[in-house]
Amino acid sequence: MINYPLKNIPDRAAKPRNEGFTMIMDKGLSRREAEDFLEVGAEYTDVVKLGWATSAVTPKLEEKLAVYREHNIPYYFGGTLLEAFYIRGQIDDYRRIVEKYQATYVEVSNGSIDMEMDEKCELIASFAKDYTVLSEVGSKSTGKLIPPYVWVDMMQGELAAGSWKVIAEARESGTVGMFRSDGEIRSDLIEEILHDVPSEKILWEAPQKSQQVWFIKLLGSNVNLGNIAPSEAIPLETLRLGLRGDTFHTFLDQ
């Protein structure tokens, strides 16, 4: 949606989107905060992620999730929650929780635990029978750098196992995984990933504005971006449309 008749505005994919996907990070919003956010941000939100295991301690969780359902916004629990159940041998309990709370997406990750690739792909394939699976690639540890070829192998393997898209790890801080500790982008890594994995199959975690700008300039307004703060849904959309200084000149010649 745009309120004014401006020319040379890039075309944005319509919901439900396969590209130009925006994942919003809910780190513990209240029901009222979710309602306020969706009043202006629902149109620009494709899915909400209840960050890491925040849902385990969020009061009145079902009441908030009902708000997302009323606005036709799918949601899922952060991969850390699955890992917490997995490491305790409670994956069946996790499945019951996903069903109880009517999540339609599932994130499968191993950023905080050691999980063999075969086991991770088995989990992906199992959940993909009933849910839209997003699987996360990368480590949450600032001291662990995964070689680019391993990123590619993992992404390709997880997509083959049934992931709808793979998430490139950055955490909510944007300082690990694809990024260095100061938030600088590992452009060589991303270049190698894109050589072998289609960009529309990747959801790039990019919580910082500079990171969002970099991806939009590299891959266009319909790049998939995640870990976006609720308050940044509209600012991100202006970046996608070239209506903010950082991308102002990016689309004028189109």
Contacts in CASP RR format, 6 or more apart in sequence:
PFRMAT RR
TARGET T0000
AUTHOR 0000-0000-0000
METHOD contacts of the structure
MODEL  1
MINYPLKNIPDRAAKPRNEGFTMIMDKGLSRREAEDFLEVGAEYTDVVKL
GWATSAVTPKLEEKLAVYREHNIPYYFGGTLLEAFYIRGQIDDYRRIVEK
YQATYVEVSNGSIDMEMDEKCELIASFAKDYTVLSEVGSKSTGKLIPPYV
WVDMMQGELAAGSWKVIAEARESGTVGMFRSDGEIRSDLIEEILHDVPSE
KILWEAPQKSQQVWFIKLLGSNVNLGNIAPSEAIPLETLRLGLRGDTFHT
FLDQ
1 43 0 8 1.000
2 9 0 8 1.000
2 241 0 8 1.000
6 243 0 8 1.000
8 251 0 8 1.000
8 252 0 8 1.000
8 253 0 8 1.000
8 254 0 8 1.000
9 241 0 8 1.000
9 242 0 8 1.000
9 243 0 8 1.000
9 251 0 8 1.000
10 220 0 8 1.000
10 221 0 8 1.000
10 222 0 8 1.000
10 240 0 8 1.000
10 241 0 8 1.000
10 242 0 8 1.000
10 251 0 8 1.000
10 254 0 8 1.000
11 221 0 8 1.000
12 20 0 8 1.000
12 221 0 8 1.000
12 222 0 8 1.000
12 240 0 8 1.000
12 241 0 8 1.000
13 19 0 8 1.000
13 20 0 8 1.000
13 222 0 8 1.000
15 43 0 8 1.000
15 46 0 8 1.000
16 46 0 8 1.000
17 46 0 8 1.000
17 222 0 8 1.000
18 200 0 8 1.000
19 200 0 8 1.000
19 222 0 8 1.000
19 223 0 8 1.000
19 224 0 8 1.000
20 46 0 8 1.000
20 221 0 8 1.000
20 222 0 8 1.000
20 223 0 8 1.000
20 224 0 8 1.000
20 225 0 8 1.000
20 240 0 8 1.000
21 46 0 8 1.000
21 47 0 8 1.000
21 165 0 8 1.000
21 203 0 8 1.000
21 224 0 8 1.000
21 225 0 8 1.000
21 226 0 8 1.000
22 44 0 8 1.000
22 45 0 8 1.000
22 46 0 8 1.000
22 224 0 8 1.000
22 225 0 8 1.000
22 226 0 8 1.000
22 228 0 8 1.000
22 233 0 8 1.000
22 236 0 8 1.000
22 237 0 8 1.000
23 46 0 8 1.000
23 47 0 8 1.000
23 48 0 8 1.000
23 49 0 8 1.000
23 203 0 8 1.000
23 224 0 8 1.000
23 225 0 8 1.000
23 226 0 8 1.000
23 227 0 8 1.000
23 228 0 8 1.000
24 37 0 8 1.000
24 45 0 8 1.000
24 47 0 8 1.000
24 48 0 8 1.000
24 49 0 8 1.000
24 226 0 8 1.000
24 228 0 8 1.000
24 229 0 8 1.000
24 230 0 8 1.000
24 233 0 8 1.000
25 48 0 8 1.000
25 49 0 8 1.000
25 51 0 8 1.000
25 172 0 8 1.000
25 207 0 8 1.000
25 226 0 8 1.000
25 227 0 8 1.000
25 228 0 8 1.000
25 229 0 8 1.000
25 230 0 8 1.000
26 34 0 8 1.000
26 48 0 8 1.000
26 49 0 8 1.000
26 50 0 8 1.000
26 51 0 8 1.000
26 54 0 8 1.000
26 75 0 8 1.000
26 230 0 8 1.000
27 51 0 8 1.000
27 54 0 8 1.000
27 172 0 8 1.000
28 50 0 8 1.000
28 51 0 8 1.000
28 54 0 8 1.000
28 58 0 8 1.000
29 37 0 8 1.000
29 64 0 8 1.000
29 230 0 8 1.000
30 60 0 8 1.000
30 64 0 8 1.000
31 60 0 8 1.000
31 63 0 8 1.000
31 64 0 8 1.000
31 67 0 8 1.000
33 230 0 8 1.000
34 64 0 8 1.000
34 67 0 8 1.000
34 68 0 8 1.000
35 67 0 8 1.000
37 230 0 8 1.000
37 231 0 8 1.000
37 233 0 8 1.000
38 45 0 8 1.000
38 67 0 8 1.000
38 68 0 8 1.000
38 71 0 8 1.000
38 73 0 8 1.000
40 233 0 8 1.000
40 234 0 8 1.000
41 230 0 8 1.000
41 233 0 8 1.000
41 234 0 8 1.000
42 71 0 8 1.000
42 72 0 8 1.000
42 73 0 8 1.000
44 233 0 8 1.000
44 234 0 8 1.000
44 236 0 8 1.000
44 237 0 8 1.000
45 73 0 8 1.000
45 233 0 8 1.000
46 74 0 8 1.000
47 73 0 8 1.000
47 74 0 8 1.000
47 75 0 8 1.000
47 76 0 8 1.000
47 105 0 8 1.000
48 68 0 8 1.000
48 73 0 8 1.000
48 74 0 8 1.000
48 75 0 8 1.000
48 76 0 8 1.000
49 75 0 8 1.000
49 76 0 8 1.000
49 77 0 8 1.000
49 78 0 8 1.000
49 107 0 8 1.000
49 226 0 8 1.000
49 227 0 8 1.000
50 58 0 8 1.000
50 75 0 8 1.000
50 76 0 8 1.000
50 77 0 8 1.000
50 78 0 8 1.000
51 77 0 8 1.000
51 78 0 8 1.000
51 80 0 8 1.000
51 172 0 8 1.000
52 78 0 8 1.000
52 79 0 8 1.000
52 80 0 8 1.000
52 81 0 8 1.000
53 77 0 8 1.000
53 78 0 8 1.000
53 80 0 8 1.000
53 81 0 8 1.000
53 84 0 8 1.000
55 61 0 8 1.000
55 77 0 8 1.000
55 78 0 8 1.000
55 81 0 8 1.000
55 101 0 8 1.000
56 81 0 8 1.000
56 84 0 8 1.000
58 64 0 8 1.000
61 101 0 8 1.000
62 101 0 8 1.000
65 75 0 8 1.000
65 101 0 8 1.000
65 102 0 8 1.000
68 74 0 8 1.000
68 75 0 8 1.000
69 102 0 8 1.000
74 103 0 8 1.000
74 104 0 8 1.000
74 105 0 8 1.000
74 132 0 8 1.000
75 103 0 8 1.000
75 104 0 8 1.000
75 105 0 8 1.000
76 103 0 8 1.000
76 104 0 8 1.000
76 105 0 8 1.000
76 106 0 8 1.000
76 107 0 8 1.000
76 134 0 8 1.000
77 97 0 8 1.000
77 98 0 8 1.000
77 101 0 8 1.000
77 103 0 8 1.000
77 106 0 8 1.000
77 107 0 8 1.000
78 107 0 8 1.000
78 109 0 8 1.000
79 107 0 8 1.000
79 108 0 8 1.000
79 109 0 8 1.000
79 136 0 8 1.000
80 109 0 8 1.000
80 111 0 8 1.000
80 112 0 8 1.000
81 94 0 8 1.000
82 91 0 8 1.000
82 94 0 8 1.000
82 106 0 8 1.000
82 107 0 8 1.000
82 108 0 8 1.000
82 109 0 8 1.000
83 109 0 8 1.000
83 110 0 8 1.000
83 111 0 8 1.000
83 112 0 8 1.000
83 113 0 8 1.000
83 115 0 8 1.000
85 91 0 8 1.000
85 93 0 8 1.000
85 94 0 8 1.000
86 94 0 8 1.000
86 113 0 8 1.000
86 115 0 8 1.000
86 123 0 8 1.000
87 113 0 8 1.000
91 123 0 8 1.000
98 106 0 8 1.000
98 131 0 8 1.000
103 131 0 8 1.000
104 131 0 8 1.000
104 132 0 8 1.000
105 131 0 8 1.000
105 132 0 8 1.000
105 133 0 8 1.000
105 134 0 8 1.000
106 127 0 8 1.000
106 131 0 8 1.000
106 132 0 8 1.000
106 133 0 8 1.000
106 134 0 8 1.000
107 133 0 8 1.000
107 134 0 8 1.000
107 135 0 8 1.000
107 136 0 8 1.000
107 167 0 8 1.000
108 120 0 8 1.000
108 123 0 8 1.000
108 124 0 8 1.000
108 127 0 8 1.000
108 133 0 8 1.000
108 134 0 8 1.000
108 135 0 8 1.000
108 136 0 8 1.000
108 158 0 8 1.000
108 163 0 8 1.000
109 135 0 8 1.000
109 136 0 8 1.000
109 167 0 8 1.000
109 169 0 8 1.000
110 120 0 8 1.000
110 136 0 8 1.000
111 136 0 8 1.000
111 138 0 8 1.000
111 139 0 8 1.000
111 140 0 8 1.000
111 141 0 8 1.000
111 169 0 8 1.000
112 140 0 8 1.000
117 154 0 8 1.000
117 157 0 8 1.000
120 135 0 8 1.000
120 158 0 8 1.000
120 161 0 8 1.000
121 157 0 8 1.000
121 158 0 8 1.000
121 160 0 8 1.000
121 161 0 8 1.000
122 161 0 8 1.000
124 133 0 8 1.000
124 135 0 8 1.000
124 158 0 8 1.000
124 161 0 8 1.000
124 162 0 8 1.000
124 163 0 8 1.000
125 161 0 8 1.000
125 162 0 8 1.000
127 133 0 8 1.000
128 161 0 8 1.000
128 162 0 8 1.000
128 163 0 8 1.000
128 164 0 8 1.000
132 164 0 8 1.000
133 162 0 8 1.000
133 163 0 8 1.000
133 164 0 8 1.000
134 163 0 8 1.000
134 164 0 8 1.000
134 165 0 8 1.000
134 166 0 8 1.000
134 167 0 8 1.000
134 203 0 8 1.000
135 158 0 8 1.000
135 161 0 8 1.000
135 163 0 8 1.000
135 166 0 8 1.000
135 167 0 8 1.000
136 166 0 8 1.000
136 167 0 8 1.000
136 169 0 8 1.000
137 151 0 8 1.000
137 154 0 8 1.000
137 155 0 8 1.000
137 158 0 8 1.000
137 166 0 8 1.000
137 167 0 8 1.000
137 168 0 8 1.000
137 169 0 8 1.000
138 146 0 8 1.000
138 151 0 8 1.000
138 154 0 8 1.000
138 168 0 8 1.000
138 169 0 8 1.000
138 177 0 8 1.000
139 146 0 8 1.000
139 169 0 8 1.000
139 176 0 8 1.000
139 177 0 8 1.000
140 169 0 8 1.000
140 171 0 8 1.000
140 176 0 8 1.000
141 176 0 8 1.000
142 175 0 8 1.000
142 176 0 8 1.000
142 181 0 8 1.000
145 177 0 8 1.000
146 177 0 8 1.000
148 188 0 8 1.000
148 189 0 8 1.000
148 192 0 8 1.000
148 193 0 8 1.000
149 192 0 8 1.000
151 168 0 8 1.000
151 189 0 8 1.000
151 192 0 8 1.000
151 193 0 8 1.000
152 192 0 8 1.000
152 193 0 8 1.000
152 195 0 8 1.000
152 196 0 8 1.000
152 197 0 8 1.000
154 166 0 8 1.000
155 166 0 8 1.000
155 193 0 8 1.000
155 197 0 8 1.000
155 201 0 8 1.000
155 202 0 8 1.000
156 196 0 8 1.000
156 197 0 8 1.000
158 166 0 8 1.000
159 166 0 8 1.000
159 197 0 8 1.000
159 201 0 8 1.000
165 201 0 8 1.000
165 202 0 8 1.000
165 203 0 8 1.000
165 224 0 8 1.000
166 197 0 8 1.000
166 201 0 8 1.000
166 202 0 8 1.000
166 203 0 8 1.000
167 202 0 8 1.000
167 203 0 8 1.000
167 205 0 8 1.000
167 226 0 8 1.000
168 177 0 8 1.000
168 178 0 8 1.000
168 190 0 8 1.000
168 193 0 8 1.000
168 202 0 8 1.000
168 203 0 8 1.000
168 204 0 8 1.000
168 205 0 8 1.000
169 176 0 8 1.000
169 177 0 8 1.000
169 178 0 8 1.000
169 205 0 8 1.000
170 176 0 8 1.000
170 177 0 8 1.000
170 178 0 8 1.000
170 179 0 8 1.000
170 204 0 8 1.000
170 205 0 8 1.000
170 206 0 8 1.000
170 207 0 8 1.000
170 211 0 8 1.000
170 227 0 8 1.000
171 177 0 8 1.000
171 205 0 8 1.000
171 227 0 8 1.000
172 207 0 8 1.000
172 227 0 8 1.000
173 207 0 8 1.000
174 183 0 8 1.000
174 205 0 8 1.000
174 206 0 8 1.000
174 207 0 8 1.000
174 208 0 8 1.000
174 211 0 8 1.000
174 227 0 8 1.000
175 181 0 8 1.000
175 182 0 8 1.000
175 183 0 8 1.000
177 186 0 8 1.000
178 185 0 8 1.000
178 186 0 8 1.000
178 189 0 8 1.000
178 190 0 8 1.000
178 204 0 8 1.000
178 205 0 8 1.000
179 185 0 8 1.000
179 186 0 8 1.000
179 211 0 8 1.000
180 186 0 8 1.000
183 208 0 8 1.000
183 210 0 8 1.000
183 211 0 8 1.000
185 211 0 8 1.000
185 214 0 8 1.000
190 218 0 8 1.000
193 202 0 8 1.000
199 219 0 8 1.000
199 223 0 8 1.000
199 224 0 8 1.000
200 224 0 8 1.000
202 224 0 8 1.000
203 224 0 8 1.000
203 225 0 8 1.000
203 226 0 8 1.000
204 211 0 8 1.000
204 215 0 8 1.000
204 223 0 8 1.000
204 224 0 8 1.000
204 225 0 8 1.000
204 226 0 8 1.000
205 225 0 8 1.000
205 226 0 8 1.000
205 227 0 8 1.000
206 212 0 8 1.000
206 214 0 8 1.000
206 215 0 8 1.000
206 225 0 8 1.000
206 226 0 8 1.000
206 227 0 8 1.000
206 228 0 8 1.000
207 226 0 8 1.000
207 227 0 8 1.000
207 228 0 8 1.000
207 229 0 8 1.000
209 232 0 8 1.000
209 235 0 8 1.000
209 239 0 8 1.000
209 246 0 8 1.000
212 225 0 8 1.000
212 228 0 8 1.000
212 236 0 8 1.000
212 239 0 8 1.000
213 239 0 8 1.000
213 246 0 8 1.000
213 247 0 8 1.000
215 223 0 8 1.000
215 225 0 8 1.000
216 223 0 8 1.000
216 239 0 8 1.000
216 240 0 8 1.000
216 247 0 8 1.000
216 250 0 8 1.000
217 247 0 8 1.000
217 250 0 8 1.000
220 240 0 8 1.000
220 250 0 8 1.000
221 240 0 8 1.000
221 241 0 8 1.000
221 242 0 8 1.000
221 251 0 8 1.000
222 240 0 8 1.000
225 236 0 8 1.000
228 236 0 8 1.000
235 244 0 8 1.000
238 244 0 8 1.000
239 246 0 8 1.000
239 247 0 8 1.000
240 247 0 8 1.000
241 251 0 8 1.000
242 248 0 8 1.000
242 250 0 8 1.000
242 251 0 8 1.000
END
